[in-house]
Amino acid sequence: MTQRQPVSRRTAIKGLGGVAIGLPFLEEMTATSAAAAVAKTPAVPVRAFNVFFGLGIPAPLQTEGFDGVLEPLRPLSKKLLIMRNVDQVRCDEKGINAHFDGASGAFTAEPPDGEAKSGGPSIDQVIRKAHYPNGMPAGMVPTLVGGTFFRRSRVSRYVHSYNDDGTVAAAMQEKPRDLFNRVFGGADIPKTEAEMRRLRISKSVLDSTVEQYRYYTGPNSPLGAASKARVKDHLDRIREFEKRAFRMALHGKTPKQPPKSKLLHGGQADPGGQGIDITLQELTEEWRLMADLYALAIQTDRVRFGALTFLAAGERIRLTGRYEYAGRKIWDFDDSKQLNASGDKGCSHEWWHKFNEKRKNEQLRAHAHMKMNEVAYFLSRLDDADSREANGRTILENALFTVSTESGDGRHSNVKRELSGVFHAISGANGRFKTGQIMDVGAEGIDVYNSMLDGMGVSNRLGPARRDGRAVDGIRV
C-alpha cells in the first residue's frame, strides 16, 4: 500500500485559497512515519475568546447549579469550570451607571475610563500580545469582535476586547453578513470593464478555489478518502453559511446586493434608550447565525482572539414568544404585558431590578435560562466533530473561552451586592485549568484573571503594578 506523504497546513491552505477560507486540520497535516508516531503530540495554537451575556445571574440562583438556570450548560459541564463568588467591586466608578461599570470590568477587572474606553486591556489581548509579539500570521484576522445586541449607550456595554490603552481592539461586527465579510471576504462585484476582466465576476468567496478543490478531492490528491470527504464537507459548510449570511439571489452572473438584516441595528436599535420589541425567534435566529459564523472563523483558523456578545449590559428588549428547552416549556415571554408597562419600564431588564431571593423570580429565571442556552449553543459548536484537533481534543477544550457578565445580584441600589458574585466560566485551555466542577473561588476578579494569565504562560498582569495580588491556584491543574 502506498503511504501518503504529510501535507503541511500552510501548503494546503495556500492551495485552497486559504487566506480567504481556511481549512480544518487533516490527518495528512501531521507526520505519519513510524518515527513520528512516537513523537510529541502536535501542538495546537494559543487562542483566547471572551463570551459576554447581559444582565447577569443573581448570585443566589448560581447556588442551584445545573438544577437551575445553568441547566443548559450541563452537557458541557465536564469541559468547563464554573466559578462563583468572583468579586468585581473594584470596577465601580462613582457617578456612572452600574451596568456600565460591570460590563467594563468583565475581562479587564478595571473600572471604565470615560464612556468610550475601558480601564485597561482585556485578558484575550494580553495573551495575544504575549504569544504573538510580532503579530498574527499573514491572512489572519488579528481580533474578531461580534455580537447580537441592541443597547447602545457607552461602548463597553457591548464591546469586550480592549488594547493596553483601553481602546477597543477591533471594530464590532453586529450583522452576520458583516462578520462573514470581515472573516472570509465578500462577493466581488466589478464596477468597471477593467475590474470585470480582472475579477471575472466572482459569485462567491469560494469560486477562486474551484480548481484547487478539484485537485485536492480528485484522483491525484495527496489526501486520503476521509480527508477528501472532510474538505468537501468543510467547503459545503462555508457555502451554506455564506448563503445564510447573505441570502444571495443570483441574477445572471452578478449577485444581487445582500439584503439588510431583519433586525434593527445601530442607533435604531436603541431609540432614546426606550428598548425595542422583538420575538424570541427573531433574536435566536440572528444570534445563532452569528454564533455559527464566529465558530466557523475559529474552526478555519482565521481568528484566534476576540470577543462575542449575546445581549448588551443593561439590555432593553421587550421579548415575546414561547421558550422551550429539552422538549418542555420553560416560559411564555411577554415582557411588556407581564410588567404592565411600556417603553423601558416594559423591558426584560426590569426583572433584574425586581429580583428578590424570597420570591420565585419566574420571569428572570426564564430569561437567564434562555441566555445560558444561547451561550451553550455557541460553545457546543466548538465541541463537535468539525472542531476535533491534532491532539485529539476539541477547540473548546484547547482554547481559553472565558464567559462572564456584568452583574452578580441585580439589586442595583447596592453596588457591593451587584458587583459581587459575578458569574464566570472558563474552558480548560488545553489542560491548563480545572474543568468539570463548580468552584466557589472567593476572590477578586483581578486575581482570578491574573492567575489565568499565569496559567497561559503570560508574565504581564492586569491592574496597578504595585498592587499585591493573590494567586488563585485552585483554578489551575
SULTA-V547498 format. One record per residue. N is the residue number from 1. RES is the residue in one small letter. OMEGA is omega as a letter, one per 30 degrees, with the letter a starting at -180 (NA if undefined). Layout:
n->N res->RES omega->OMEGA
n->N res->RES omega->OMEGA
This chain:
n->1 res->m omega->l
n->2 res->t omega->l
n->3 res->q omega->a
n->4 res->r omega->a
n->5 res->q omega->l
n->6 res->p omega->l
n->7 res->v omega->a
n->8 res->s omega->l
n->9 res->r omega->a
n->10 res->r omega->a
n->11 res->t omega->a
n->12 res->a omega->l
n->13 res->i omega->l
n->14 res->k omega->a
n->15 res->g omega->a
n->16 res->l omega->l
n->17 res->g omega->a
n->18 res->g omega->a
n->19 res->v omega->l
n->20 res->a omega->a
n->21 res->i omega->a
n->22 res->g omega->l
n->23 res->l omega->l
n->24 res->p omega->l
n->25 res->f omega->l
n->26 res->l omega->a
n->27 res->e omega->l
n->28 res->e omega->l
n->29 res->m omega->l
n->30 res->t omega->a
n->31 res->a omega->a
n->32 res->t omega->a
n->33 res->s omega->l
n->34 res->a omega->l
n->35 res->a omega->a
n->36 res->a omega->a
n->37 res->a omega->l
n->38 res->v omega->a
n->39 res->a omega->l
n->40 res->k omega->l
n->41 res->t omega->a
n->42 res->p omega->a
n->43 res->a omega->l
n->44 res->v omega->a
n->45 res->p omega->l
n->46 res->v omega->a
n->47 res->r omega->l
n->48 res->a omega->a
n->49 res->f omega->l
n->50 res->n omega->a
n->51 res->v omega->a
n->52 res->f omega->l
n->53 res->f omega->a
n->54 res->g omega->l
n->55 res->l omega->l
n->56 res->g omega->l
n->57 res->i omega->l
n->58 res->p omega->a
n->59 res->a omega->l
n->60 res->p omega->l
n->61 res->l omega->l
n->62 res->q omega->a
n->63 res->t omega->l
n->64 res->e omega->l
n->65 res->g omega->a
n->66 res->f omega->l
n->67 res->d omega->a
n->68 res->g omega->a
n->69 res->v omega->l
n->70 res->l omega->a
n->71 res->e omega->a
n->72 res->p omega->l
n->73 res->l omega->a
n->74 res->r omega->a
n->75 res->p omega->a
n->76 res->l omega->a
n->77 res->s omega->a
n->78 res->k omega->a
n->79 res->k omega->l
n->80 res->l omega->l
n->81 res->l omega->l
n->82 res->i omega->a
n->83 res->m omega->l
n->84 res->r omega->l
n->85 res->n omega->l
n->86 res->v omega->a
n->87 res->d omega->l
n->88 res->q omega->a
n->89 res->v omega->l
n->90 res->r omega->a
n->91 res->c omega->l
n->92 res->d omega->l
n->93 res->e omega->a
n->94 res->k omega->l
n->95 res->g omega->l
n->96 res->i omega->a
n->97 res->n omega->a
n->98 res->a omega->l
n->99 res->h omega->a
n->100 res->f omega->l
n->101 res->d omega->a
n->102 res->g omega->l
n->103 res->a omega->l
n->104 res->s omega->a
n->105 res->g omega->l
n->106 res->a omega->l
n->107 res->f omega->l
n->108 res->t omega->a
n->109 res->a omega->l
n->110 res->e omega->l
n->111 res->p omega->a
n->112 res->p omega->l
n->113 res->d omega->a
n->114 res->g omega->a
n->115 res->e omega->a
n->116 res->a omega->a
n->117 res->k omega->l
n->118 res->s omega->a
n->119 res->g omega->a
n->120 res->g omega->a
n->121 res->p omega->l
n->122 res->s omega->a
n->123 res->i omega->a
n->124 res->d omega->a
n->125 res->q omega->l
n->126 res->v omega->l
n->127 res->i omega->a
n->128 res->r omega->a
n->129 res->k omega->l
n->130 res->a omega->a
n->131 res->h omega->l
n->132 res->y omega->a
n->133 res->p omega->l
n->134 res->n omega->l
n->135 res->g omega->a
n->136 res->m omega->l
n->137 res->p omega->a
n->138 res->a omega->l
n->139 res->g omega->a
n->140 res->m omega->l
n->141 res->v omega->a
n->142 res->p omega->l
n->143 res->t omega->l
n->144 res->l omega->l
n->145 res->v omega->a
n->146 res->g omega->l
n->147 res->g omega->l
n->148 res->t omega->a
n->149 res->f omega->a
n->150 res->f omega->l
n->151 res->r omega->a
n->152 res->r omega->a
n->153 res->s omega->l
n->154 res->r omega->a
n->155 res->v omega->a
n->156 res->s omega->l
n->157 res->r omega->a
n->158 res->y omega->l
n->159 res->v omega->a
n->160 res->h omega->l
n->161 res->s omega->a
n->162 res->y omega->l
n->163 res->n omega->a
n->164 res->d omega->a
n->165 res->d omega->l
n->166 res->g omega->l
n->167 res->t omega->a
n->168 res->v omega->a
n->169 res->a omega->l
n->170 res->a omega->l
n->171 res->a omega->l
n->172 res->m omega->l
n->173 res->q omega->a
n->174 res->e omega->l
n->175 res->k omega->a
n->176 res->p omega->a
n->177 res->r omega->l
n->178 res->d omega->l
n->179 res->l omega->l
n->180 res->f omega->l
n->181 res->n omega->a
n->182 res->r omega->a
n->183 res->v omega->a
n->184 res->f omega->a
n->185 res->g omega->a
n->186 res->g omega->l
n->187 res->a omega->a
n->188 res->d omega->l
n->189 res->i omega->a
n->190 res->p omega->l
n->191 res->k omega->l
n->192 res->t omega->l
n->193 res->e omega->l
n->194 res->a omega->l
n->195 res->e omega->a
n->196 res->m omega->l
n->197 res->r omega->a
n->198 res->r omega->a
n->199 res->l omega->a
n->200 res->r omega->l
n->201 res->i omega->l
n->202 res->s omega->a
n->203 res->k omega->a
n->204 res->s omega->l
n->205 res->v omega->a
n->206 res->l omega->a
n->207 res->d omega->a
n->208 res->s omega->a
n->209 res->t omega->a
n->210 res->v omega->a
n->211 res->e omega->l
n->212 res->q omega->l
n->213 res->y omega->l
n->214 res->r omega->l
n->215 res->y omega->a
n->216 res->y omega->l
n->217 res->t omega->a
n->218 res->g omega->a
n->219 res->p omega->a
n->220 res->n omega->a
n->221 res->s omega->l
n->222 res->p omega->a
n->223 res->l omega->l
n->224 res->g omega->a
n->225 res->a omega->a
n->226 res->a omega->a
n->227 res->s omega->l
n->228 res->k omega->a
n->229 res->a omega->a
n->230 res->r omega->l
n->231 res->v omega->l
n->232 res->k omega->a
n->233 res->d omega->a
n->234 res->h omega->a
n->235 res->l omega->l
n->236 res->d omega->l
n->237 res->r omega->l
n->238 res->i omega->l
n->239 res->r omega->l
n->240 res->e omega->a
n->241 res->f omega->l
n->242 res->e omega->a
n->243 res->k omega->l
n->244 res->r omega->a
n->245 res->a omega->a
n->246 res->f omega->a
n->247 res->r omega->a
n->248 res->m omega->l
n->249 res->a omega->a
n->250 res->l omega->l
n->251 res->h omega->a
n->252 res->g omega->a
n->253 res->k omega->a
n->254 res->t omega->l
n->255 res->p omega->l
n->256 res->k omega->l
n->257 res->q omega->a
n->258 res->p omega->l
n->259 res->p omega->l
n->260 res->k omega->l
n->261 res->s omega->l
n->262 res->k omega->a
n->263 res->l omega->l
n->264 res->l omega->l
n->265 res->h omega->l
n->266 res->g omega->a
n->267 res->g omega->l
n->268 res->q omega->a
n->269 res->a omega->a
n->270 res->d omega->a
n->271 res->p omega->l
n->272 res->g omega->a
n->273 res->g omega->a
n->274 res->q omega->l
n->275 res->g omega->a
n->276 res->i omega->l
n->277 res->d omega->a
n->278 res->i omega->l
n->279 res->t omega->l
n->280 res->l omega->l
n->281 res->q omega->l
n->282 res->e omega->a
n->283 res->l omega->a
n->284 res->t omega->l
n->285 res->e omega->a
n->286 res->e omega->l
n->287 res->w omega->a
n->288 res->r omega->l
n->289 res->l omega->l
n->290 res->m omega->l
n->291 res->a omega->l
n->292 res->d omega->a
n->293 res->l omega->l
n->294 res->y omega->l
n->295 res->a omega->l
n->296 res->l omega->l
n->297 res->a omega->l
n->298 res->i omega->a
n->299 res->q omega->l
n->300 res->t omega->l
n->301 res->d omega->l
n->302 res->r omega->a
n->303 res->v omega->l
n->304 res->r omega->a
n->305 res->f omega->l
n->306 res->g omega->a
n->307 res->a omega->l
n->308 res->l omega->a
n->309 res->t omega->l
n->310 res->f omega->a
n->311 res->l omega->a
n->312 res->a omega->l
n->313 res->a omega->a
n->314 res->g omega->a
n->315 res->e omega->l
n->316 res->r omega->l
n->317 res->i omega->l
n->318 res->r omega->a
n->319 res->l omega->l
n->320 res->t omega->l
n->321 res->g omega->l
n->322 res->r omega->l
n->323 res->y omega->l
n->324 res->e omega->l
n->325 res->y omega->l
n->326 res->a omega->l
n->327 res->g omega->l
n->328 res->r omega->l
n->329 res->k omega->l
n->330 res->i omega->a
n->331 res->w omega->l
n->332 res->d omega->a
n->333 res->f omega->l
n->334 res->d omega->a
n->335 res->d omega->a
n->336 res->s omega->a
n->337 res->k omega->a
n->338 res->q omega->l
n->339 res->l omega->a
n->340 res->n omega->a
n->341 res->a omega->l
n->342 res->s omega->l
n->343 res->g omega->a
n->344 res->d omega->l
n->345 res->k omega->l
n->346 res->g omega->a
n->347 res->c omega->a
n->348 res->s omega->a
n->349 res->h omega->l
n->350 res->e omega->l
n->351 res->w omega->l
n->352 res->w omega->l
n->353 res->h omega->a
n->354 res->k omega->a
n->355 res->f omega->l
n->356 res->n omega->a
n->357 res->e omega->l
n->358 res->k omega->a
n->359 res->r omega->a
n->360 res->k omega->l
n->361 res->n omega->a
n->362 res->e omega->a
n->363 res->q omega->l
n->364 res->l omega->l
n->365 res->r omega->a
n->366 res->a omega->l
n->367 res->h omega->a
n->368 res->a omega->l
n->369 res->h omega->l
n->370 res->m omega->l
n->371 res->k omega->l
n->372 res->m omega->l
n->373 res->n omega->a
n->374 res->e omega->l
n->375 res->v omega->l
n->376 res->a omega->l
n->377 res->y omega->a
n->378 res->f omega->a
n->379 res->l omega->a
n->380 res->s omega->l
n->381 res->r omega->a
n->382 res->l omega->l
n->383 res->d omega->a
n->384 res->d omega->a
n->385 res->a omega->l
n->386 res->d omega->a
n->387 res->s omega->l
n->388 res->r omega->a
n->389 res->e omega->a
n->390 res->a omega->a
n->391 res->n omega->l
n->392 res->g omega->l
n->393 res->r omega->l
n->394 res->t omega->l
n->395 res->i omega->l
n->396 res->l omega->l
n->397 res->e omega->a
n->398 res->n omega->a
n->399 res->a omega->l
n->400 res->l omega->l
n->401 res->f omega->l
n->402 res->t omega->a
n->403 res->v omega->l
n->404 res->s omega->a
n->405 res->t omega->a
n->406 res->e omega->a
n->407 res->s omega->l
n->408 res->g omega->a
n->409 res->d omega->a
n->410 res->g omega->l
n->411 res->r omega->a
n->412 res->h omega->l
n->413 res->s omega->a
n->414 res->n omega->a
n->415 res->v omega->a
n->416 res->k omega->l
n->417 res->r omega->a
n->418 res->e omega->a
n->419 res->l omega->l
n->420 res->s omega->l
n->421 res->g omega->a
n->422 res->v omega->a
n->423 res->f omega->l
n->424 res->h omega->l
n->425 res->a omega->l
n->426 res->i omega->l
n->427 res->s omega->a
n->428 res->g omega->l
n->429 res->a omega->l
n->430 res->n omega->l
n->431 res->g omega->a
n->432 res->r omega->a
n->433 res->f omega->l
n->434 res->k omega->l
n->435 res->t omega->l
n->436 res->g omega->l
n->437 res->q omega->l
n->438 res->i omega->a
n->439 res->m omega->l
n->440 res->d omega->a
n->441 res->v omega->l
n->442 res->g omega->a
n->443 res->a omega->l
n->444 res->e omega->l
n->445 res->g omega->a
n->446 res->i omega->l
n->447 res->d omega->l
n->448 res->v omega->a
n->449 res->y omega->a
n->450 res->n omega->l
n->451 res->s omega->l
n->452 res->m omega->l
n->453 res->l omega->l
n->454 res->d omega->l
n->455 res->g omega->l
n->456 res->m omega->l
n->457 res->g omega->a
n->458 res->v omega->a
n->459 res->s omega->l
n->460 res->n omega->a
n->461 res->r omega->l
n->462 res->l omega->l
n->463 res->g omega->a
n->464 res->p omega->a
n->465 res->a omega->a
n->466 res->r omega->a
n->467 res->r omega->l
n->468 res->d omega->a
n->469 res->g omega->l
n->470 res->r omega->a
n->471 res->a omega->l
n->472 res->v omega->a
n->473 res->d omega->a
n->474 res->g omega->a
n->475 res->i omega->a
n->476 res->r omega->l
n->477 res->v omega->NA
